[in-house]
């Protein structure tokens, strides 16, 4: 079965170009010209990934992203004509997995899609579950259990936390985390890591005194576990 990609883009030329290239790559695609139709298409089409423009009529990309995140953790890549840091950070904080600034090269879009899907597809039968005091990180089911309660967590946050916690007390630089969690062909910057760490801390701080998500100033981050 082909991987399904929903393209929510009001510029028909860009939407058609994306659809053309993705169809040639073997994806099954559908387009939506505004945010309202994008939400409807998401429910009907049930895509594996969403390419989502920010500046949309009816309902903007932020609103569409919020609607999708109410019911699904499907990967979302934001498309935006704005290159400012705060626009990118806003998208990530809302649960987007990546962003691409227009104008873009199609090979960049394809590389980002491949990287996101590679991270979300199962790699092996190896169990990917880590257990600590009042914390269970299950990468098989993409479930985070905090103090016996399931906490909704976007895929990238889960992967980042799992990566840090699978090597307790090891310090990772931001660039290492970008390479090892986002993939070598990721085009982002270290602010992406900071945003995801911030969101994880909101879910985890104060839960246990036996472990913590710690900043190592001037270096990066580690999942600190008391020996």
VENTA-V832859 format. One record per residue. RES is the residue in one small letter. OMEGA is omega in radians with two decimals (none if undefined). BURIAL is I if it has 9 or more other ideal C-beta (glycine too) atoms within 8 Angstrom, else O. D_FIRST is the distance of its C-alpha to the first C-alpha in Angstrom with 1 decimal. Layout:
# VENTA-V832859
res:RES omega:OMEGA burial:BURIAL d_first:D_FIRST
res:RES omega:OMEGA burial:BURIAL d_first:D_FIRST
This chain:
# VENTA-V832859
res:x omega:-3.09 burial:O d_first:0.0
res:x omega:3.04 burial:O d_first:3.8
res:x omega:-3.04 burial:I d_first:6.6
res:x omega:3.13 burial:I d_first:8.9
res:x omega:3.06 burial:I d_first:12.5
res:x omega:3.13 burial:I d_first:15.5
res:x omega:3.12 burial:I d_first:18.6
res:x omega:-2.98 burial:I d_first:21.8
res:x omega:-3.09 burial:I d_first:24.6
res:x omega:3.07 burial:I d_first:27.7
res:x omega:-3.02 burial:O d_first:28.5
res:x omega:3.13 burial:O d_first:26.9
res:x omega:3.12 burial:O d_first:27.4
res:x omega:-3.13 burial:I d_first:25.7
res:x omega:-3.14 burial:I d_first:22.7
res:x omega:3.12 burial:I d_first:22.3
res:x omega:3.11 burial:I d_first:22.7
res:x omega:-3.12 burial:I d_first:20.0
res:x omega:3.14 burial:I d_first:17.6
res:x omega:-3.10 burial:O d_first:18.7
res:x omega:-3.12 burial:I d_first:18.2
res:x omega:3.07 burial:I d_first:14.9
res:x omega:3.12 burial:I d_first:13.5
res:x omega:3.12 burial:O d_first:15.2
res:x omega:3.09 burial:O d_first:13.5
res:x omega:3.10 burial:O d_first:10.0
res:x omega:2.96 burial:I d_first:9.4
res:x omega:-3.01 burial:O d_first:9.0
res:x omega:2.97 burial:I d_first:12.6
res:x omega:3.13 burial:I d_first:15.3
res:x omega:3.05 burial:I d_first:18.9
res:x omega:-3.01 burial:I d_first:21.8
res:x omega:3.10 burial:I d_first:25.4
res:x omega:-3.05 burial:I d_first:27.1
res:x omega:3.13 burial:I d_first:26.8
res:x omega:3.10 burial:O d_first:27.2
res:x omega:3.10 burial:I d_first:24.4
res:x omega:3.11 burial:I d_first:22.3
res:x omega:3.11 burial:I d_first:22.8
res:x omega:-3.13 burial:I d_first:22.1
res:x omega:3.12 burial:I d_first:18.8
res:x omega:-3.12 burial:I d_first:17.8
res:x omega:-3.10 burial:O d_first:18.5
res:x omega:-3.00 burial:O d_first:16.8
res:x omega:-3.11 burial:I d_first:13.6
res:x omega:-3.08 burial:O d_first:13.1
res:x omega:3.05 burial:I d_first:12.0
res:x omega:-3.13 burial:I d_first:11.3
res:x omega:3.14 burial:I d_first:14.3
res:x omega:2.93 burial:I d_first:17.3
res:x omega:-2.92 burial:I d_first:19.6
res:x omega:3.07 burial:I d_first:22.8
res:x omega:3.14 burial:I d_first:26.1
res:x omega:-3.09 burial:I d_first:29.2
res:x omega:-3.09 burial:O d_first:31.6
res:x omega:2.99 burial:I d_first:30.2
res:x omega:3.12 burial:O d_first:32.1
res:x omega:3.11 burial:O d_first:32.2
res:x omega:-3.07 burial:I d_first:30.8
res:x omega:-3.07 burial:I d_first:30.7
res:x omega:3.10 burial:I d_first:28.0
res:x omega:-3.14 burial:I d_first:29.9
res:x omega:3.11 burial:I d_first:29.8
res:x omega:3.13 burial:I d_first:26.1
res:x omega:3.12 burial:I d_first:25.5
res:x omega:3.14 burial:I d_first:27.8
res:x omega:-3.14 burial:I d_first:26.2
res:x omega:-3.09 burial:I d_first:22.7
res:x omega:3.07 burial:I d_first:24.4
res:x omega:-3.04 burial:O d_first:26.1
res:x omega:-2.99 burial:O d_first:23.0
res:x omega:3.05 burial:O d_first:20.3
res:x omega:3.13 burial:I d_first:20.2
res:x omega:-3.12 burial:I d_first:17.1
res:x omega:3.11 burial:I d_first:18.0
res:x omega:3.02 burial:I d_first:20.2
res:x omega:-3.11 burial:I d_first:21.7
res:x omega:3.04 burial:I d_first:24.8
res:x omega:-3.09 burial:I d_first:26.1
res:x omega:3.06 burial:I d_first:29.9
res:x omega:-3.12 burial:O d_first:32.8
res:x omega:-3.12 burial:O d_first:35.0
res:x omega:-3.07 burial:O d_first:35.4
res:x omega:-3.10 burial:O d_first:37.8
res:x omega:-3.05 burial:O d_first:37.2
res:x omega:3.08 burial:O d_first:37.5
res:x omega:-3.14 burial:I d_first:34.7
res:x omega:-3.12 burial:I d_first:32.4
res:x omega:3.13 burial:I d_first:33.7
res:x omega:3.12 burial:I d_first:33.5
res:x omega:-3.14 burial:I d_first:29.8
res:x omega:-3.12 burial:I d_first:29.3
res:x omega:3.13 burial:I d_first:31.7
res:x omega:3.10 burial:I d_first:29.7
res:x omega:3.06 burial:I d_first:26.6
res:x omega:-3.11 burial:I d_first:24.9
res:x omega:-3.08 burial:I d_first:23.4
res:x omega:3.10 burial:I d_first:24.5
res:x omega:3.09 burial:I d_first:26.3
res:x omega:-3.12 burial:I d_first:26.8
res:x omega:3.07 burial:I d_first:30.1
res:x omega:-0.12 burial:O d_first:30.4
res:x omega:-3.10 burial:O d_first:31.1
res:x omega:3.03 burial:I d_first:28.3
res:x omega:-3.13 burial:O d_first:27.0
res:x omega:3.14 burial:I d_first:23.4
res:x omega:3.08 burial:O d_first:23.3
res:x omega:3.12 burial:I d_first:24.3
res:x omega:-3.13 burial:I d_first:21.6
res:x omega:3.13 burial:I d_first:18.9
res:x omega:3.13 burial:I d_first:20.6
res:x omega:3.12 burial:I d_first:20.8
res:x omega:3.12 burial:I d_first:17.1
res:x omega:-3.10 burial:I d_first:16.3
res:x omega:-3.13 burial:I d_first:19.1
res:x omega:-3.12 burial:I d_first:18.1
res:x omega:3.10 burial:I d_first:14.5
res:x omega:-3.14 burial:O d_first:16.0
res:x omega:-3.07 burial:I d_first:18.3
res:x omega:3.11 burial:O d_first:16.0
res:x omega:3.13 burial:O d_first:13.6
res:x omega:-3.09 burial:O d_first:15.4
res:x omega:-3.08 burial:O d_first:17.5
res:x omega:3.11 burial:O d_first:19.1
res:x omega:-3.14 burial:O d_first:20.5
res:x omega:3.13 burial:O d_first:23.7
res:x omega:-3.13 burial:O d_first:24.9
res:x omega:-3.10 burial:O d_first:25.3
res:x omega:3.12 burial:I d_first:28.0
res:x omega:-3.11 burial:I d_first:31.4
res:x omega:3.06 burial:O d_first:34.3
res:x omega:3.12 burial:I d_first:37.5
res:x omega:3.12 burial:O d_first:40.2
res:x omega:-3.11 burial:O d_first:38.7
res:x omega:3.03 burial:I d_first:35.4
res:x omega:3.11 burial:I d_first:32.1
res:x omega:-3.07 burial:I d_first:29.3
res:x omega:-3.11 burial:I d_first:26.1
res:x omega:3.04 burial:I d_first:23.3
res:x omega:-3.10 burial:O d_first:21.1
res:x omega:-3.07 burial:O d_first:21.1
res:x omega:3.10 burial:I d_first:22.2
res:x omega:3.03 burial:O d_first:25.3
res:x omega:3.14 burial:I d_first:28.8
res:x omega:-3.11 burial:I d_first:31.6
res:x omega:-3.13 burial:I d_first:35.0
res:x omega:3.08 burial:O d_first:38.1
res:x omega:3.10 burial:O d_first:36.1
res:x omega:3.10 burial:O d_first:34.3
res:x omega:-3.13 burial:O d_first:30.6
res:x omega:3.12 burial:O d_first:30.6
res:x omega:-3.05 burial:O d_first:27.7
res:x omega:3.11 burial:I d_first:26.9
res:x omega:-3.08 burial:I d_first:24.4
res:x omega:-3.08 burial:I d_first:22.1
res:x omega:3.07 burial:I d_first:24.3
res:x omega:3.11 burial:I d_first:27.4
res:x omega:-3.09 burial:I d_first:26.1
res:x omega:3.12 burial:I d_first:25.2
res:x omega:-3.14 burial:I d_first:28.6
res:x omega:3.13 burial:I d_first:30.5
res:x omega:-3.11 burial:I d_first:28.9
res:x omega:3.13 burial:I d_first:29.7
res:x omega:-3.05 burial:I d_first:33.3
res:x omega:3.12 burial:I d_first:33.9
res:x omega:3.06 burial:O d_first:32.6
res:x omega:-3.05 burial:I d_first:35.6
res:x omega:3.08 burial:I d_first:38.4
res:x omega:3.03 burial:I d_first:41.3
res:x omega:3.13 burial:O d_first:39.8
res:x omega:3.08 burial:I d_first:40.2
res:x omega:3.00 burial:I d_first:37.3
res:x omega:3.11 burial:O d_first:38.1
res:x omega:-3.13 burial:I d_first:36.1
res:x omega:3.08 burial:O d_first:35.0
res:x omega:-3.12 burial:I d_first:33.9
res:x omega:3.07 burial:I d_first:31.8
res:x omega:-3.12 burial:I d_first:30.2
res:x omega:-2.95 burial:I d_first:29.4
res:x omega:-3.14 burial:O d_first:28.3
res:x omega:-3.12 burial:I d_first:26.4
res:x omega:3.12 burial:I d_first:25.2
res:x omega:-3.04 burial:I d_first:24.7
res:x omega:-3.10 burial:O d_first:27.0
res:x omega:3.08 burial:O d_first:25.5
res:x omega:-3.03 burial:I d_first:26.2
res:x omega:-3.04 burial:O d_first:28.7
res:x omega:3.11 burial:I d_first:30.3
res:x omega:-2.99 burial:O d_first:33.8
res:x omega:3.10 burial:O d_first:35.4
res:x omega:3.09 burial:I d_first:35.8
res:x omega:3.13 burial:I d_first:32.1
res:x omega:-3.11 burial:I d_first:33.0
res:x omega:-3.14 burial:I d_first:36.1
res:x omega:-3.11 burial:I d_first:34.2
res:x omega:3.08 burial:I d_first:31.8
res:x omega:3.14 burial:I d_first:34.8
res:x omega:-3.12 burial:I d_first:36.7
res:x omega:3.10 burial:I d_first:34.1
res:x omega:3.14 burial:I d_first:33.8
res:x omega:3.11 burial:I d_first:37.6
res:x omega:-3.13 burial:O d_first:37.7
res:x omega:-2.91 burial:I d_first:35.7
res:x omega:-3.01 burial:I d_first:37.5
res:x omega:3.10 burial:O d_first:41.1
res:x omega:-3.10 burial:O d_first:43.8
res:x omega:-3.10 burial:O d_first:41.7
res:x omega:3.07 burial:I d_first:43.3
res:x omega:-3.12 burial:O d_first:46.1
res:x omega:3.11 burial:O d_first:44.6
res:x omega:3.11 burial:I d_first:41.9
res:x omega:3.05 burial:O d_first:41.2
res:x omega:-2.90 burial:I d_first:39.1
res:x omega:3.01 burial:O d_first:41.8
res:x omega:3.01 burial:O d_first:42.6
res:x omega:-2.96 burial:I d_first:44.4
res:x omega:3.12 burial:O d_first:46.3
res:x omega:-3.12 burial:O d_first:46.1
res:x omega:-3.08 burial:O d_first:43.3
res:x omega:-3.04 burial:I d_first:40.3
res:x omega:3.01 burial:I d_first:39.0
res:x omega:3.00 burial:I d_first:39.0
res:x omega:-3.04 burial:I d_first:38.2
res:x omega:3.10 burial:I d_first:41.7
res:x omega:3.13 burial:I d_first:42.5
res:x omega:-3.13 burial:O d_first:46.1
res:x omega:none burial:O d_first:47.1
